[in-house]
């Protein structure tokens, strides 16, 4: 099996604009989806990302940002196991982020040999 990275972009990036019941229901969907992946032996790990970010352009230059549209901001990630890219994409289709117009970028992880 190969390893894949899901990058979660957009969706709910700020729960302050969401009714508490809707936020709770959305979190329950995420937990259920993650538990399904765990029970299938596909889940490797993942987390939300803090909203604060910096972009290191060179040794001498660090900026706030990047300043992108909300739908382009990476808000979290998950690593999973799948047989191939097609299967990883199929797994991503059940992600709760789509309920709020979010996006999942699927990337295969290529381990570096040391």
trRosetta pair geometry for C-beta under 8 A, 3 or more apart (Angstrom, degrees):
i j d omega theta_ij theta_ji phi_ij phi_ji
1 81 4.5 43 143 180 136 108
1 82 6.6 151 -163 74 98 13
1 83 6.0 -69 -118 -87 74 47
2 81 7.1 154 79 -152 35 63
2 82 6.3 -31 66 71 84 65
2 83 7.1 65 18 177 89 15
2 84 6.7 75 23 -94 129 35
2 88 7.9 -66 86 -48 107 127
2 108 5.9 -20 155 -146 134 107
2 109 7.5 165 168 50 86 76
3 44 6.4 31 -139 -40 111 158
3 79 6.0 3 -176 -176 106 103
3 80 7.3 160 -154 84 60 35
3 81 5.9 -40 -98 -97 61 64
3 108 7.4 110 83 -164 53 62
3 109 4.2 -35 98 48 103 123
3 111 7.6 71 37 -45 128 101
4 79 7.1 162 82 -154 42 57
4 80 5.4 -21 62 64 93 84
4 81 7.5 147 16 -107 83 16
4 82 5.5 -5 -1 24 130 113
4 85 7.5 136 -101 -111 131 56
4 88 4.1 100 -36 -131 174 145
4 106 5.9 -4 178 -169 125 89
4 107 6.6 153 -161 79 73 39
4 108 5.5 -47 -103 -103 77 49
4 109 6.4 -162 -97 -5 19 87
5 77 6.1 -19 -170 -167 95 113
5 78 7.5 152 -157 79 50 43
5 79 5.6 -25 -100 -100 65 74
5 106 7.5 152 79 -155 51 42
5 107 4.7 -17 59 64 100 95
5 108 7.8 153 16 -120 79 3
5 109 5.6 100 -29 -60 99 98
6 46 7.4 -5 58 -111 101 140
6 77 6.4 155 81 -159 61 57
6 78 4.5 -2 51 56 112 91
6 79 7.6 -160 17 -76 75 26
6 80 6.7 38 -16 0 108 111
6 88 8.0 -164 -67 177 90 101
6 92 5.7 167 -113 -108 122 110
6 95 7.1 175 -174 -87 148 144
6 104 5.1 -27 -161 -163 102 107
6 105 7.2 140 -161 70 47 49
6 106 6.0 -16 -101 -99 68 67
7 74 5.2 -51 -176 -127 105 114
7 77 5.5 -19 -105 -104 56 89
7 104 7.1 141 67 -161 48 51
7 105 4.2 -13 56 57 105 104
7 107 6.9 33 -11 3 107 113
8 11 6.6 -30 171 12 104 137
8 74 6.8 102 69 -157 51 64
8 75 5.4 -66 102 62 98 85
8 76 4.4 -1 47 64 126 86
8 77 6.6 -153 9 -77 85 35
8 78 7.4 58 -32 -3 109 94
8 95 7.4 -162 -106 180 105 142
8 97 5.3 -167 -149 -78 107 155
8 102 6.2 7 -173 165 86 134
8 103 7.6 148 -158 80 43 52
8 104 6.0 -19 -100 -103 62 71
9 71 6.3 58 141 166 100 50
9 72 5.9 -20 -170 -148 128 21
9 73 6.4 145 -148 69 78 36
9 74 5.6 -46 -88 -91 80 51
9 75 6.8 136 -117 6 28 86
9 102 6.2 160 84 -168 48 83
9 103 4.4 -19 66 63 103 100
9 104 7.6 -179 22 -81 80 24
9 105 6.5 52 -10 -14 119 103
10 13 7.0 -79 -154 -42 29 110
10 70 5.9 87 -119 130 73 76
10 71 3.7 12 -87 -132 128 55
10 72 7.2 45 -54 -22 92 25
10 73 7.0 116 -65 48 47 73
10 75 7.4 -131 28 -5 15 123
10 97 7.2 108 84 176 79 112
10 100 7.4 -167 137 112 88 90
10 101 6.2 -75 144 111 133 75
10 102 4.1 179 89 -121 88 63
10 103 5.4 69 27 9 119 86
11 75 6.7 -118 56 41 105 147
11 97 4.1 -80 -76 -153 141 86
11 99 7.7 57 -137 62 98 71
11 100 4.3 87 -151 80 63 113
11 101 6.9 178 -89 70 46 51
11 102 2.8 -8 -52 -62 93 131
11 103 7.9 -142 -32 13 88 49
12 15 6.2 55 162 -82 122 64
12 18 5.8 -4 -134 -43 130 148
12 23 7.1 164 180 -115 163 82
12 26 6.4 68 3 142 148 167
12 100 5.0 10 -38 118 77 175
12 102 7.7 -61 5 -53 52 124
13 51 7.3 104 171 -107 98 105
13 70 5.6 -142 12 -160 147 104
13 73 6.3 52 -114 79 148 129
13 75 5.4 -137 -112 -91 85 139
14 17 5.6 58 98 7 100 103
14 18 7.9 158 102 -7 57 96
14 51 7.9 45 -83 -94 87 142
15 18 5.2 -68 -153 41 56 113
15 23 4.9 68 -150 -124 109 140
18 22 5.1 -121 177 88 98 114
18 23 4.5 119 108 -63 122 96
18 26 7.5 -34 171 7 154 142
19 22 4.4 82 62 9 90 107
19 23 6.9 -164 87 -8 43 86
20 23 5.7 -56 -144 38 31 111
20 24 6.1 31 157 -19 66 108
21 24 5.7 -54 -145 38 30 112
21 25 6.2 31 155 -19 64 107
22 25 5.7 -52 -144 37 30 112
22 26 6.3 33 154 -20 63 106
23 26 5.7 -54 -149 36 30 112
23 27 6.4 31 152 -20 64 105
24 27 5.7 -53 -148 35 31 111
24 28 6.5 35 151 -21 63 104
25 28 5.6 -52 -151 33 32 115
25 29 6.7 36 150 -21 63 101
26 29 5.6 -51 -155 31 35 113
26 30 6.7 35 149 -18 65 102
26 96 6.1 143 -162 157 73 133
26 99 6.6 -157 -117 78 99 143
26 100 7.3 17 -124 -29 140 125
27 30 5.6 -51 -151 35 36 113
27 31 6.3 36 151 -18 67 105
28 31 5.6 -52 -146 38 32 112
28 32 6.2 34 154 -20 65 106
29 32 5.8 -54 -146 36 30 111
29 33 6.3 29 156 -18 64 108
29 96 3.9 123 119 -101 121 140
29 99 7.1 65 87 -14 169 148
30 33 5.9 -57 -147 38 29 110
30 34 6.2 26 156 -16 65 110
30 96 5.1 -101 -68 36 67 141
31 34 5.8 -57 -145 40 29 110
31 35 6.1 30 156 -21 65 108
32 35 5.7 -55 -146 36 28 112
32 36 6.5 33 153 -22 62 103
33 36 5.8 -52 -154 31 31 114
33 37 6.8 28 150 -15 63 104
33 94 5.9 172 -130 125 114 103
33 95 6.6 110 178 -117 161 43
33 96 5.9 -148 -12 -23 144 99
34 37 5.7 -55 -152 37 35 111
34 38 6.3 38 149 -21 67 104
34 43 6.4 75 -167 -108 72 145
34 46 7.6 -135 -120 57 118 125
34 78 7.7 -137 -108 -124 96 139
35 38 5.4 -50 -146 35 35 115
35 39 6.3 33 155 -18 66 105
36 39 5.9 -56 -147 37 29 108
36 40 6.4 22 154 -13 63 110
36 94 8.0 -54 76 119 149 149
37 40 5.8 -61 -147 42 31 108
37 42 4.6 -89 -165 74 81 106
37 43 4.0 102 121 -56 104 99
37 78 7.9 50 102 171 171 136
37 80 6.1 -80 -163 -118 132 115
37 91 7.3 82 -104 -170 108 123
38 41 7.7 38 177 -70 32 26
38 42 7.7 -93 -65 52 19 68
38 43 4.4 -35 -78 29 61 139
40 43 7.8 103 59 -13 83 82
41 81 7.0 -40 129 56 74 133
42 80 4.8 12 156 -165 95 98
42 81 4.8 -140 -143 53 58 80
42 82 6.7 40 -144 -66 115 68
42 91 6.9 -153 165 -133 157 152
43 46 7.6 -89 -159 4 94 108
43 78 7.4 -59 -137 -174 83 109
43 79 7.9 94 -170 84 49 62
43 80 6.1 -36 -101 -111 39 77
43 81 7.9 -65 0 12 14 86
44 78 7.9 131 53 171 81 66
44 79 3.8 -56 69 104 122 103
44 80 6.1 -159 4 -90 93 21
44 81 6.4 113 -47 -35 103 84
45 78 7.3 -169 103 -149 37 55
45 79 5.2 16 53 41 73 108
46 76 6.7 66 171 164 100 99
46 77 5.4 -143 -139 104 88 57
46 78 3.2 -17 -87 -105 153 63
46 79 6.1 -179 -63 11 85 62
47 76 6.2 -135 111 -146 39 93
47 77 6.9 8 51 53 59 76
48 75 6.4 -29 -152 154 81 79
48 76 4.4 -52 -113 -90 46 114
49 53 7.9 34 148 -76 121 110
49 74 6.3 37 29 119 152 86
49 75 5.8 -163 44 -174 95 30
49 76 5.5 -165 -3 -83 81 46
49 77 7.1 57 -43 -6 110 89
50 53 7.7 162 92 -60 82 71
53 64 7.6 100 84 -169 62 56
53 65 6.7 -48 93 124 99 17
53 66 7.2 -42 109 14 129 55
54 62 5.3 6 176 -179 121 105
54 63 6.9 154 -161 77 70 38
54 64 6.4 -55 -109 -108 66 37
54 65 7.6 54 -133 48 31 48
55 62 7.0 161 79 -157 46 57
55 63 5.0 -15 58 60 98 91
55 64 7.8 23 15 111 86 11
55 65 5.5 -32 -5 84 119 84
55 66 5.3 68 -57 -58 138 77
56 61 7.5 131 -162 92 49 60
56 62 5.3 -21 -103 -105 65 86
57 61 4.2 -33 60 95 112 113
57 62 7.1 -170 14 -87 79 31
57 63 6.6 43 -22 -2 116 104
58 61 4.8 48 42 30 89 97
63 66 7.9 58 96 -92 114 53
64 67 7.8 48 111 -52 85 94
65 68 7.7 116 -173 -15 95 73
68 72 3.9 -98 153 87 128 122
68 73 5.5 165 74 -65 109 73
69 72 4.9 83 60 7 78 106
69 73 7.6 -138 95 -21 40 86
70 73 5.8 -46 -149 13 38 115
71 101 7.1 -57 -111 130 113 101
71 102 7.5 -172 -139 -124 73 46
71 103 6.6 73 179 -5 88 117
74 77 7.1 16 177 -58 115 93
75 102 7.9 -77 33 -136 128 130
79 109 6.9 18 -138 -35 109 146
80 88 6.6 151 82 -129 118 91
80 91 6.3 -153 130 118 163 155
82 85 7.8 110 100 -86 129 15
82 87 4.1 180 -178 100 113 108
82 88 4.0 -173 43 -67 159 77
82 91 6.0 -134 -87 -5 130 138
83 87 4.8 73 44 10 87 155
84 87 5.3 96 53 11 67 100
84 88 7.2 -125 104 -4 35 92
85 88 5.5 -56 -146 38 34 113
85 89 6.2 36 155 -21 68 104
85 106 6.9 127 -156 126 81 124
85 108 6.2 -69 -82 -54 93 114
86 89 5.8 -53 -150 35 29 111
86 90 6.5 31 151 -20 63 106
87 90 5.5 -53 -149 35 35 114
87 91 6.4 38 152 -21 66 102
88 91 5.7 -51 -150 34 33 113
88 92 6.5 34 151 -22 64 105
88 106 5.2 145 127 -168 113 132
88 108 7.4 -179 6 -81 165 76
89 92 5.6 -55 -150 33 33 113
89 93 7.0 49 149 -37 62 94
89 106 5.5 -141 -85 28 68 167
90 93 5.8 -39 -160 7 36 119
91 94 6.8 -62 -178 26 42 104
92 95 5.4 -16 -172 -21 60 120
92 104 4.4 -169 -173 111 122 150
92 106 5.4 -115 -33 -70 155 120
93 98 7.9 9 -167 -29 47 153
95 98 6.0 108 84 -13 81 94
95 102 7.7 -95 123 89 118 116
95 104 5.2 113 27 -54 162 141
96 99 5.5 -22 -176 3 68 118
97 100 6.5 -75 -169 50 49 89
97 102 3.2 -78 167 76 102 136
97 103 7.2 -78 128 28 130 19
97 104 6.2 135 56 -55 137 92
98 101 7.4 42 -160 -85 42 18
98 102 6.3 -99 -71 56 32 78
98 104 7.9 -51 -54 -12 91 104
99 102 8.0 8 47 16 55 99
